[in-house]
């Protein structure tokens, strides 16, 4: 997948991305405003070489229109944390870990915000890490996703940090907590 971004004169961030669906033999172009589902166009491609030519043209076209790539070093981090029912988690905790990652990956991707980058479990917590281009919109979008799919929003804690920062800052918790720790 290749992603490009562009900021307009109102400081709004837009995305444009493409990838090749090998099974269906189509190039998919997805674009819109970051934080919102964009529009999708499918372009039939007979061969991988034909798609490679399309990708080269796509990249040049994006750059000519003022789009740029945001390298991973400039992404923000969002962590979604849930308390575990036991030290290692029970079946429900493991189900929640898998479902939250699945739905967030889909939700963040289709809204041009970013991707899920993994998880860790320990100290009676599960942390799901997301790499995003706009942390404020990502937090709002994550809350919407958790609520929409009934994934324990009331138990979730959501915190953010900029690339290069050490500590996360709590942005959402249904229950008041004094300090946030991974």
C-alpha positions as CSV (number, residue, x, y, z in Angstrom):
1,X,0.0,0.0,0.0
2,X,1.2,3.4,-0.9
3,X,-0.2,6.5,1.0
4,X,0.1,10.2,0.3
5,X,-1.2,13.2,2.2
6,X,-1.9,16.8,1.4
7,X,-2.8,19.8,3.6
8,X,-5.1,22.3,2.0
9,X,-5.3,26.0,2.7
10,X,-7.6,25.5,5.6
11,X,-5.1,23.2,7.3
12,X,-7.2,20.1,6.6
13,X,-5.3,16.9,5.9
14,X,-6.3,14.7,3.0
15,X,-5.1,11.2,2.0
16,X,-4.8,9.3,-1.2
17,X,-3.7,5.6,-1.3
18,X,-3.5,2.7,-3.6
19,X,-2.9,-1.0,-3.4
20,X,-3.3,-4.1,-5.7
21,X,-5.8,-6.8,-5.0
22,X,-4.1,-9.8,-6.5
23,X,-7.2,-12.1,-6.3
24,X,-9.5,-9.7,-8.1
25,X,-6.8,-8.2,-10.4
26,X,-7.7,-4.6,-9.6
27,X,-5.8,-1.6,-8.4
28,X,-7.8,0.1,-5.6
29,X,-7.5,3.9,-5.1
30,X,-8.9,5.3,-1.9
31,X,-8.9,9.0,-1.1
32,X,-10.7,11.5,1.2
33,X,-10.3,13.7,4.2
34,X,-8.4,12.2,7.1
35,X,-10.8,11.0,9.7
36,X,-13.6,10.3,7.3
37,X,-14.3,7.4,4.9
38,X,-13.2,8.3,1.5
39,X,-14.3,7.2,-1.9
40,X,-13.0,4.1,-3.6
41,X,-12.2,3.5,-7.2
42,X,-11.3,0.1,-8.6
43,X,-9.2,-0.1,-11.8
44,X,-8.9,-3.5,-13.6
45,X,-5.3,-4.7,-14.0
46,X,-4.4,-7.8,-15.9
47,X,-0.9,-8.2,-14.7
48,X,1.4,-7.2,-11.8
49,X,3.5,-5.3,-14.3
50,X,0.5,-3.3,-15.5
51,X,-0.1,-2.4,-11.8
52,X,3.6,-1.4,-11.3
53,X,3.2,1.1,-14.2
54,X,-0.1,2.4,-12.6
55,X,1.7,2.8,-9.3
56,X,4.5,4.9,-10.8
57,X,1.9,7.1,-12.5
58,X,-0.1,7.3,-9.3
59,X,2.9,8.5,-7.3
60,X,3.9,11.1,-9.9
61,X,0.4,12.4,-10.1
62,X,0.1,12.7,-6.3
63,X,3.4,14.5,-6.1
64,X,2.4,16.9,-8.9
65,X,-0.8,17.7,-7.0
66,X,1.1,18.5,-3.8
67,X,0.7,15.2,-2.0
68,X,3.6,13.9,0.1
69,X,4.4,10.8,2.1
70,X,4.5,11.0,5.9
71,X,7.3,8.7,7.1
72,X,6.9,6.5,10.1
73,X,9.1,8.8,12.2
74,X,6.5,11.5,12.0
75,X,3.5,9.4,12.9
76,X,1.8,9.7,16.3
77,X,1.2,6.8,18.6
78,X,-2.1,5.9,20.2
79,X,-2.5,3.1,22.7
80,X,-5.8,1.6,23.5
81,X,-5.6,-0.1,26.9
82,X,-8.0,-2.5,28.6
83,X,-7.7,-4.1,32.1
84,X,-7.4,-7.9,32.0
85,X,-9.6,-10.1,34.1
86,X,-6.6,-12.1,35.3
87,X,-2.7,-11.8,35.1
88,X,-2.6,-13.5,31.6
89,X,-6.1,-12.8,30.5
90,X,-9.0,-15.1,30.1
91,X,-10.8,-16.2,26.9
92,X,-12.9,-13.0,26.9
93,X,-9.7,-10.9,27.1
94,X,-8.1,-12.8,24.3
95,X,-11.2,-12.4,22.2
96,X,-11.3,-8.7,22.9
97,X,-7.6,-8.3,21.9
98,X,-8.3,-10.0,18.6
99,X,-11.5,-8.2,17.8
100,X,-10.3,-4.7,18.8
101,X,-7.2,-5.1,16.6
102,X,-9.3,-6.4,13.7
103,X,-11.9,-3.6,13.8
104,X,-9.4,-0.8,14.5
105,X,-7.2,-1.9,11.6
106,X,-10.2,-1.7,9.3
107,X,-11.6,1.5,10.9
108,X,-8.3,3.5,11.0
109,X,-7.4,2.4,7.5
110,X,-10.7,3.2,5.8
111,X,-10.7,6.7,7.5
112,X,-7.1,7.5,6.3
113,X,-5.8,7.7,9.9
114,X,-3.3,4.9,10.2
115,X,-2.9,1.3,11.2
116,X,-2.7,-1.1,14.2
117,X,1.0,-1.9,15.0
118,X,0.7,-4.7,17.5
119,X,-0.1,-5.3,21.1
120,X,1.4,-6.4,24.4
121,X,-0.2,-8.1,27.5
122,X,1.0,-8.0,31.1
123,X,0.5,-6.5,34.5
124,X,-3.2,-7.2,34.1
125,X,-3.4,-4.9,31.0
126,X,-3.6,-5.3,27.3
127,X,-2.2,-2.5,25.2
128,X,-3.0,-2.2,21.5
129,X,-0.7,0.2,19.6
130,X,-1.7,2.3,16.6
131,X,0.4,4.4,14.4
132,X,-1.6,7.4,13.1
133,X,-1.1,10.7,11.3
134,X,-3.5,12.7,13.4
135,X,-3.8,11.7,17.1
136,X,-6.9,13.8,17.9
137,X,-9.0,12.5,15.1
138,X,-7.7,9.0,15.8
139,X,-8.8,9.1,19.4
140,X,-12.3,10.3,18.3
141,X,-12.4,7.6,15.6
142,X,-11.3,4.9,18.0
143,X,-13.9,5.8,20.5
144,X,-16.5,5.6,17.7
145,X,-15.3,2.2,16.6
146,X,-15.2,0.7,20.1
147,X,-18.7,2.0,20.7
148,X,-20.2,1.0,17.4
149,X,-18.9,-2.6,17.7
150,X,-19.5,-2.9,21.4
151,X,-15.9,-3.5,22.3
152,X,-15.9,-2.4,25.9
153,X,-15.5,1.4,25.4
154,X,-16.4,1.9,29.1
155,X,-13.3,-0.2,30.1
156,X,-10.9,1.4,27.5
157,X,-8.2,3.9,28.2
158,X,-6.8,5.8,25.2
159,X,-3.5,7.6,25.4
160,X,-1.3,9.3,22.8
161,X,2.3,10.5,22.2
162,X,4.1,12.1,19.4
163,X,6.9,10.3,17.7
164,X,10.1,10.6,19.8
165,X,8.3,11.2,23.1
166,X,8.7,8.8,25.9
167,X,5.4,9.0,27.9
168,X,1.9,8.7,26.8
169,X,-0.8,11.3,27.7
170,X,-4.2,10.0,28.7
171,X,-6.9,11.3,26.3
172,X,-9.9,9.2,27.3
173,X,-11.0,7.1,30.2
174,X,-14.6,6.4,31.2
175,X,-13.4,6.0,34.8
176,X,-11.2,8.6,36.5
177,X,-7.6,7.5,36.9
178,X,-4.7,9.4,38.4
179,X,-1.9,8.3,36.1
180,X,-1.6,6.3,32.9
181,X,1.0,3.5,32.6
182,X,1.6,0.9,30.0
